[in-house]
Amino acid sequence: MSRTLFASLCITGVLLSAASTAAFAIEVLQTPGTGAQMVSLGKGDRVPPNYALPESAFTGWKAAGLKQPDIDSQWVQMGDSFVLVRRGNAVIQDVQPIPK
């Protein structure tokens, strides 16, 4: 395989993986006290610290068909999505749309 073809395939793979990460974006984030803000968040991004507090946890995760969060994580509802957030650093681990 030529080096040019190999490089092209590598670049295509990187671009496709970046596009699939963007598919998990949250379009609307409700921050208490500030109203709706248009933001785009996805896996690996940090949420405002109030979403990592235990009182923000969505406790109906099992009934909603979501996977059990790790001991140091919790599901929260943000806009039209359920977001799995690590409590220690407020980093998004997973995003699932809320079924309509």
C-alpha positions in Angstrom: 0.0 0.0 0.0 1.4 3.4 -0.9 2.2 5.9 1.9 -0.3 8.4 0.4 -3.2 5.9 0.4 -2.3 4.8 4.0 -2.2 8.5 5.2 -5.5 9.2 3.5 -7.1 6.2 5.2 -5.7 7.3 8.6 -7.0 10.8 8.2 -10.5 9.5 7.1 -10.6 7.3 10.2 -9.8 10.2 12.5 -12.4 12.5 10.9 -15.1 9.8 11.1 -14.4 9.1 14.8 -14.6 12.9 15.5 -17.9 13.0 13.7 -19.3 10.2 15.7 -18.4 11.9 19.0 -20.2 15.0 17.9 -23.4 13.0 17.5 -23.6 12.8 21.3 -23.8 16.5 21.6 -26.4 18.2 23.9 -28.0 21.1 22.1 -29.7 22.9 25.1 -28.4 23.0 28.6 -30.6 24.4 31.4 -28.4 26.0 34.1 -30.5 26.8 37.2 -30.9 30.6 37.6 -29.6 31.5 34.1 -32.3 30.2 31.8 -31.6 28.2 28.6 -28.1 28.4 27.1 -27.2 27.1 23.6 -24.2 24.9 24.1 -22.9 21.7 22.6 -21.5 19.2 25.0 -20.4 15.6 24.5 -18.4 12.8 26.0 -15.3 14.1 27.8 -16.6 17.6 28.2 -17.1 19.1 31.7 -20.5 20.2 32.9 -21.3 23.0 35.4 -20.4 21.7 39.0 -24.0 21.8 40.2 -24.7 18.8 37.9 -22.1 16.7 39.8 -23.8 17.2 43.1 -25.7 14.3 44.6 -29.0 16.3 44.7 -28.9 16.7 40.9 -28.9 12.9 40.3 -31.6 11.3 38.2 -32.6 8.3 40.4 -35.0 6.8 37.8 -32.1 5.5 35.7 -33.2 1.9 35.9 -36.8 2.6 34.8 -35.5 4.7 31.9 -33.4 1.8 30.7 -30.0 3.4 31.5 -27.0 1.4 32.6 -26.1 1.5 36.3 -23.7 4.3 37.1 -20.4 3.6 38.8 -20.2 4.4 42.5 -18.6 7.8 41.6 -20.9 8.7 38.8 -24.6 9.7 38.4 -27.2 10.2 35.7 -28.6 13.8 35.3 -31.2 15.2 33.0 -30.0 18.0 30.7 -32.4 19.3 28.1 -33.6 16.3 26.0 -30.8 14.0 27.2 -29.7 11.9 30.1 -26.1 12.5 30.9 -23.8 10.3 32.9 -21.5 12.5 34.9 -18.5 11.6 37.1 -19.0 13.4 40.4 -15.3 14.0 41.2 -14.5 16.1 38.1 -18.0 16.8 36.4 -16.8 15.1 33.2 -19.4 13.6 30.8 -19.0 9.8 30.4 -22.1 9.1 28.3 -25.1 10.8 26.8 -28.4 9.1 25.9 -31.4 10.8 24.4 -34.6 10.8 26.4 -37.1 8.5 24.6 -40.2 10.4 23.3 
